[in-house]
Amino acid sequence: MREIRIGSLHFFSLVLMFELGTALVVNVGMEAGRDAWIAILLGCLVGMLIYTGYNYLFKLYPDLPLSGYARAILGKPLGAVVVILYAVIFLNGAGRDMRDGSALLVMAALNRTPIMIVAAMMILSCGYVLHKGLEVLARTSFIIMIGVLMIGGIITLLMLFSGEMEWSRMQPMLGDGIKPVALSVIRSNYMFPFGEVFCFTMLMPYVGDKKRAVWVVPSAILASGLIISYTSLVNITVLGSDMVERSPFPLLSTVSKAALSDFIQRLDVLVVMLLIIGVFFKVAVFYGAAVIAISDLFKLPYRTLIIPSAIIILFSGMLDSRSFVEHLEEGGEMLTFVYPVFTIVIPAVLIIVAAFRNHRSSSRAD
């Protein structure tokens, strides 16, 4: 794994595609109603703030992933336990995103296809790319990012020319006060999708330019926050906040209204493409982070872990709940109670212990 070198621009595109993920097509932040776009921006800022802690640890241990510096800071026994917990949460994240994407794809386009088949094809494609290497995944993300931005531009132009956007649906801004926005941020918006970038602590050591790597992830978080917030704003101006809140795929409903006479119609396929692309990168990054963590901890060859990890992800994702509704409820609880432990609590402990050790070392040197 040491010979891997990812370019800064490719790493930026990988983080951006991960962040956009399924957030582009689902109703993010709708607890805040018509002010969902504001809640998304605030969640983005919180995500950037959280990542400053990861950057602090990265500067102390630029050549080690989280699985490495956790053991260096906490000691091998306790650090190994922490690494195992992170590997489990990475595998869980990949499985849950795979289940999310498979279910949404079946509901949106493949309603006669068994969800297990869709999920299996998804995890196999992720495993194939990861077997080729992280550089291949990062370079692929750059090419796909260009295509996604082009699709976004096409959708924007069509919505403007179709005359479906009514800005009056955004009024009154903060009509219900700041409380719904704050609750939306606290309950989920800062974590989904922005807090999930903690998995990139496993990939940052493989960025070629260490100085730029510090700024790449926050920049990608900001860019994704602006894009997701803009998408939410477009959905609300076209559908209204009530319809967006009820719709499982608000962007799909929005794009279905974009039609120019009889010449351009039925652009739903663009949203389905965005869904497939987004799920692929979310699953692949969590999947890759888990494989790196296990490989680093047990000193096992990276590629030999691809297939066993894929099997774990596939069956854990498909068997974690009896229905999609139950799956979503469990996901909400994970975002509220479990993920903060791995994104805030454990990194905070690592930062405190590392800072204390550095302070004590400098005091002795003086």
Secondary structure in CASP SS format (residue, H / E / C, confidence):
PFRMAT SS
TARGET T0000
AUTHOR 0000-0000-0000
METHOD secondary structure of the structure
MODEL  1
M C 1.00
R C 1.00
E C 1.00
I C 1.00
R C 1.00
I E 1.00
G C 1.00
S H 1.00
L H 1.00
H H 1.00
F H 1.00
F H 1.00
S H 1.00
L H 1.00
V H 1.00
L H 1.00
M H 1.00
F H 1.00
E H 1.00
L H 1.00
G C 1.00
T C 1.00
A C 1.00
L C 1.00
V C 1.00
V C 1.00
N C 1.00
V C 1.00
G C 1.00
M H 1.00
E H 1.00
A H 1.00
G H 1.00
R H 1.00
D H 1.00
A H 1.00
W H 1.00
I H 1.00
A H 1.00
I H 1.00
L H 1.00
L H 1.00
G H 1.00
C H 1.00
L H 1.00
V H 1.00
G H 1.00
M H 1.00
L H 1.00
I H 1.00
Y H 1.00
T H 1.00
G H 1.00
Y H 1.00
N H 1.00
Y H 1.00
L H 1.00
F H 1.00
K H 1.00
L H 1.00
Y C 1.00
P C 1.00
D C 1.00
L C 1.00
P C 1.00
L H 1.00
S H 1.00
G H 1.00
Y H 1.00
A H 1.00
R H 1.00
A H 1.00
I H 1.00
L H 1.00
G C 1.00
K H 1.00
P H 1.00
L H 1.00
G H 1.00
A H 1.00
V H 1.00
V H 1.00
V H 1.00
I H 1.00
L H 1.00
Y H 1.00
A H 1.00
V H 1.00
I H 1.00
F H 1.00
L H 1.00
N H 1.00
G H 1.00
A H 1.00
G H 1.00
R H 1.00
D H 1.00
M H 1.00
R H 1.00
D H 1.00
G H 1.00
S H 1.00
A H 1.00
L H 1.00
L H 1.00
V H 1.00
M H 1.00
A H 1.00
A C 1.00
L C 1.00
N C 1.00
R C 1.00
T C 1.00
P C 1.00
I H 1.00
M H 1.00
I H 1.00
V H 1.00
A H 1.00
A H 1.00
M H 1.00
M H 1.00
I H 1.00
L H 1.00
S H 1.00
C H 1.00
G H 1.00
Y H 1.00
V H 1.00
L H 1.00
H H 1.00
K H 1.00
G C 1.00
L H 1.00
E H 1.00
V H 1.00
L H 1.00
A H 1.00
R H 1.00
T H 1.00
S H 1.00
F H 1.00
I H 1.00
I H 1.00
M H 1.00
I H 1.00
G H 1.00
V H 1.00
L H 1.00
M H 1.00
I H 1.00
G H 1.00
G H 1.00
I H 1.00
I H 1.00
T H 1.00
L H 1.00
L H 1.00
M H 1.00
L H 1.00
F H 1.00
S H 1.00
G C 1.00
E C 1.00
M C 1.00
E C 1.00
W H 1.00
S H 1.00
R H 1.00
M H 1.00
Q C 1.00
P C 1.00
M C 1.00
L C 1.00
G C 1.00
D C 1.00
G C 1.00
I C 1.00
K H 1.00
P H 1.00
V H 1.00
A H 1.00
L H 1.00
S H 1.00
V H 1.00
I H 1.00
R H 1.00
S H 1.00
N H 1.00
Y C 1.00
M C 1.00
F C 1.00
P C 1.00
F H 1.00
G H 1.00
E H 1.00
V H 1.00
F H 1.00
C H 1.00
F H 1.00
T H 1.00
M H 1.00
L C 1.00
M H 1.00
P H 1.00
Y H 1.00
V E 1.00
G C 1.00
D C 1.00
K H 1.00
K H 1.00
R H 1.00
A H 1.00
V H 1.00
W H 1.00
V H 1.00
V H 1.00
P H 1.00
S H 1.00
A H 1.00
I H 1.00
L H 1.00
A H 1.00
S H 1.00
G H 1.00
L H 1.00
I H 1.00
I H 1.00
S H 1.00
Y H 1.00
T H 1.00
S H 1.00
L H 1.00
V H 1.00
N H 1.00
I H 1.00
T H 1.00
V H 1.00
L H 1.00
G C 1.00
S H 1.00
D H 1.00
M H 1.00
V H 1.00
E H 1.00
R H 1.00
S C 1.00
P C 1.00
F C 1.00
P H 1.00
L H 1.00
L H 1.00
S H 1.00
T H 1.00
V H 1.00
S H 1.00
K C 1.00
A C 1.00
A C 1.00
L E 1.00
S C 1.00
D C 1.00
F C 1.00
I E 1.00
Q C 1.00
R C 1.00
L C 1.00
D H 1.00
V H 1.00
L H 1.00
V H 1.00
V H 1.00
M H 1.00
L H 1.00
L H 1.00
I H 1.00
I H 1.00
G H 1.00
V H 1.00
F H 1.00
F H 1.00
K H 1.00
V H 1.00
A H 1.00
V H 1.00
F H 1.00
Y H 1.00
G H 1.00
A H 1.00
A H 1.00
V H 1.00
I H 1.00
A H 1.00
I H 1.00
S H 1.00
D H 1.00
L H 1.00
F H 1.00
K C 1.00
L C 1.00
P C 1.00
Y C 1.00
R H 1.00
T H 1.00
L H 1.00
I H 1.00
I H 1.00
P H 1.00
S H 1.00
A H 1.00
I H 1.00
I H 1.00
I H 1.00
L H 1.00
F H 1.00
S H 1.00
G H 1.00
M H 1.00
L H 1.00
D C 1.00
S C 1.00
R C 1.00
S C 1.00
F H 1.00
V H 1.00
E H 1.00
H H 1.00
L H 1.00
E H 1.00
E H 1.00
G H 1.00
G H 1.00
E H 1.00
M H 1.00
L H 1.00
T H 1.00
F H 1.00
V H 1.00
Y H 1.00
P H 1.00
V H 1.00
F H 1.00
T H 1.00
I H 1.00
V H 1.00
I H 1.00
P H 1.00
A H 1.00
V H 1.00
L H 1.00
I H 1.00
I H 1.00
V H 1.00
A H 1.00
A H 1.00
F H 1.00
R H 1.00
N H 1.00
H H 1.00
R H 1.00
S H 1.00
S H 1.00
S H 1.00
R H 1.00
A H 1.00
D C 1.00
END
